[in-house]
Amino acid sequence: MTIDDIIAKLERAGWGKDKLVGCTEDEVRRMDLAAGGALPDVYQEFLLKLGRNAGPLCRDLGMLYTEGTSRTEHQRDLHNRISDILVESGSNDRLPDRTFFFADAQGYFFYFFDLDDPADDPVVYGIGEEGDGPQVIASTFTEFILMDEDI
């Protein structure tokens, strides 16, 4: 399934293209810069087509594009915060060096992918503040989106 297939499902559920809003290419380019390189293709496509308003999709997650805090600073701070939690908990797990956090659940559970993963549609990992190591949430970003109950 592709992002266009997901959009078609949203449209069939009454979410017309006028309600689904993507990011501009400039906004996606800024996210690439914050990540230190190109984001995975399918995530860029998601941002371009649904990055500002994805209708009912992932409504309970903080994952849509917003203006504000430096993305580079946010990524670095979040990486350091989670890394510190892992060390303090005595976990042997570590975050990948090129982690990109793309969503959170109420500020205590975070979703990310490893930018060194060469896949166009990368594995999605999750990690919480309780000190458990990263866990695979979905085998691809697209699968992660399809896990949403509203689609």
Secondary structure, 3 states (H helix, E strand, C coil): CCHHHHHHHHHHCCCCCCCCECCCHHHHHHHHHHHCCCCCHHHHHHHHHHCCECCCCCCCCECCCCCCCCHHHHHHHHHHHHHHHHHHCCCCCCCCCCEEEEEEECCCEEEEEECCCCCCCCCEEEEECCCCCCEEEECCHHHHHHCCCCC
